Structures are given as C-alpha cells and as structure tokens.
Amino acid sequence: MKTKIFAVVAAIASITFSGPVSAQANEQDAAFLNFVNDHLVRSSNPFRNSILDAGKINDGVIVCRSLDGGDSVTSFVNGWTGALMEQFTEELERTQAVQYTGAIIAGAVHVYCPEYVPSLNEFLRQY
C-alpha cells in the first residue's frame, strides 16, 4: 500500500502546473479537463478516453468536497489508493489508475479548490 501511495505522490508531483487558474464555472471545468487530459495524454494513459469528461469532473469535485469536509490530502489519497488496489488486479491497470488519481487530485486542487494547494504541497514534501 505504501508503494502505491508513493506512486500517487510521484504522479501528482510529475504534473507540472504553470500557476493558479482563475475561471468561471464552465471555463473552470474546461481548465480542469485540459489539465487532467493533458497529463493523461503525456503518460499515454487509456483512462483519458475510457472515463467520460463528466466522470472526471465528478471525481475532481469529490476531491474538493472531501477536503472541504475535513479530510486531509493524506487521508484522501490513502482512501482512494486503497479502493484502487481492490478494484484493479493487474499491475499495469493499477499504475494507470494511480496516474489518473494523481492527475485528478492535482487538477482538482489547482483548478477547483486552490485553497488546498499548501496542503497538497505539504503532502508532497512528506515523500
């Protein structure tokens, strides 16, 4: 499990982000999708096409709602990673799911709930 958490950390950390995104609601969704899909294309991740944009947006909203509800970035990553390990059995699928998770978390925090960027950065510094 700890190995997969490191993989999520690596996935989040590998995503370069040029700065905060300020956008209106529809533009915000577009910025989030561009962020996530760009990362998934760069990593040749099939989740880019197999998960509908509405699902990606929903996952991003879940990240922010969880953080707003009091979850720490660490507890959220641990919970999501644990669920992924139960859902996927093949190592390649797990790696792709972890990359997807990293893209969703980083994109959500930077686009939908930038107030958690310091928490995300603190999480990344732990690893």
C-alpha positions in Angstrom: 0.0 0.0 0.0 2.8 2.4 0.9 4.3 1.8 -2.5 1.1 2.8 -4.2 0.9 6.0 -2.1 4.4 6.8 -3.3 3.2 6.2 -6.8 0.3 8.6 -6.3 2.8 11.2 -4.9 5.0 10.7 -7.9 2.0 11.0 -10.3 0.9 14.3 -8.6 4.5 15.6 -8.4 5.2 14.8 -12.0 2.4 17.1 -13.2 3.8 20.5 -13.9 1.4 23.3 -13.4 2.1 26.8 -14.6 0.1 28.6 -11.9 -3.3 29.1 -10.5 -6.3 29.0 -12.8 -8.9 31.7 -12.4 -12.0 30.9 -14.4 -15.8 30.9 -14.4 -17.8 27.7 -13.8 -17.9 26.4 -17.4 -14.4 27.7 -18.0 -13.3 26.1 -14.8 -14.5 22.6 -15.9 -12.7 23.2 -19.2 -9.5 24.2 -17.5 -9.7 21.1 -15.2 -10.3 18.8 -18.1 -7.5 20.3 -20.1 -5.2 19.8 -17.1 -6.2 16.2 -16.5 -6.4 15.1 -20.1 -3.1 16.8 -21.0 -1.4 14.8 -18.2 -3.1 11.6 -19.3 -2.1 12.1 -22.9 1.6 12.7 -21.9 1.6 9.4 -19.9 -0.3 7.5 -22.7 -2.9 6.6 -20.1 -6.0 4.9 -21.6 -8.2 6.5 -18.8 -8.1 9.6 -20.9 -10.6 8.1 -23.3 -12.3 5.4 -21.2 -13.6 7.8 -18.5 -16.1 10.4 -19.7 -15.4 14.0 -19.0 -18.4 14.2 -16.7 -16.9 11.4 -14.7 -13.5 13.2 -14.5 -15.3 16.4 -13.3 -17.2 14.4 -10.8 -14.0 12.9 -9.4 -12.5 16.3 -9.2 -15.5 17.6 -7.3 -15.2 14.7 -4.9 -11.6 15.6 -4.1 -12.6 19.1 -3.1 -15.7 18.1 -1.2 -13.7 15.6 0.8 -11.1 18.3 1.6 -13.9 20.7 2.4 -15.4 18.1 4.7 -12.2 17.9 6.7 -10.3 15.1 5.1 -6.6 15.7 4.8 -4.8 15.2 1.5 -3.1 12.2 3.1 -6.3 10.5 4.2 -7.9 11.2 0.9 -5.0 9.7 -1.0 -4.9 6.7 1.3 -8.6 6.0 0.9 -8.7 6.4 -2.9 -5.5 4.3 -3.3 -6.9 1.5 -1.1 -10.1 1.5 -3.2 -8.0 1.3 -6.4 -6.0 -1.6 -5.2 -9.2 -3.5 -4.5 -10.7 -2.6 -7.9 -7.7 -3.3 -10.1 -5.7 -6.5 -10.0 -3.3 -6.2 -12.9 -0.1 -4.1 -12.2 -0.5 -2.1 -15.4 -4.1 -1.2 -14.6 -3.0 -0.2 -11.1 -0.3 2.0 -12.5 -2.7 3.7 -14.9 -5.3 4.2 -12.1 -2.6 5.8 -9.9 -1.6 8.1 -12.7 -5.3 9.0 -13.2 -5.7 9.6 -9.5 -2.6 11.9 -9.4 -3.9 13.9 -12.3 -7.4 14.2 -10.8 -6.1 15.3 -7.4 -3.6 17.8 -8.7 -6.1 19.2 -11.3 -8.9 19.5 -8.7 -6.8 21.2 -6.1 -5.3 23.7 -8.6 -8.5 24.4 -10.5 -11.5 23.8 -8.2 -10.1 24.3 -4.7 -6.8 26.2 -4.9 -7.1 27.0 -1.2 -5.7 23.4 -0.6 -2.5 24.0 -2.7 -0.5 24.5 0.5 -1.9 21.2 1.9 -1.1 19.4 -1.3 2.4 20.8 -1.3 2.9 19.7 2.3 1.7 16.2 1.4 4.2 16.1 -1.4 7.1 17.2 0.9 6.4 14.3 3.2 7.5 11.9 0.4 
